[in-house]
């Protein structure tokens, strides 16, 4: 599946700190429990990538621009 292909899979996403000082991104869907732990610096890099992707989507006329 490519990043640009829509999916009918619904998932819950949780993001927060762990007791070990990591940032956890937790994805849960039918049959899937996926915890991903990142160092705080890695989490900041991911946040920057999400912001850049949001800006690029906005520039392409995403749903919030209609």
C-alpha positions, 0 to 999 in steps of 0.5 A: 500500500502506498502512502497516497492510497486511501484505506478503509482500516480505522485505527486509534492513535495515542501519543504520550510519554512513557515512564522510561522517558521515551515518547510512545506512538501507539496504534490500535486497530482490529487485530493490531496493537503497535507501540512505537517508542522514540527518544524525545529528539526522534519524536521532535523530528517526527513532529517536524515531518508531520508539520511539513506534510501538513503544510504540503497537503494544505498547499495542494488544496487539502480538505480544510482549504475547500 
